[in-house]
């Protein structure tokens, strides 16, 4: 009987806590009057709007990039087949087929983009160009995955250099006379084996 009475207050209590939490959250995000606020950070940058003719020119570059990636993966696949490396061949064959599908879709989108540019339909041209940009990103990702298939990770272009800086204000960096004590290994021989006679 008492548990039913105490449970009766749980629902209204949770509602009060929820309303109070929402009010506190709104107060913490609302700036004080007269204070300057920084613009909200967005997880992506706004793309510069291109004209339909510029989008058609960029579409040509996208298609040549897709064809270049397909040709590179095809050469890698031929080398893997000549070496009779089944694992690399299967991996590269999969990546090549995905690139071919993306390139085929890209050609269709390029044709639709050129038709939209000729008609003066900027909205449709922008739509087709956006899809082509996404396809290019996918092909670039597949190129990286193909490099992983053959054991080459091309993550950074150029030479990597590591520079180590030691803070001179740290104690013991100038005259450090500490030495590491020698390591002593204690080895105990195993107990002798006794023969048991039956």
PyMOL commands that set and color helices and strands:
alter all, ss='L'
color gray80, all
select helices_A, chain A and resi 2-7+10-29+52-82+86-119+122-149
alter helices_A, ss='H'
color red, helices_A
deselect
rebuild
show_as cartoon
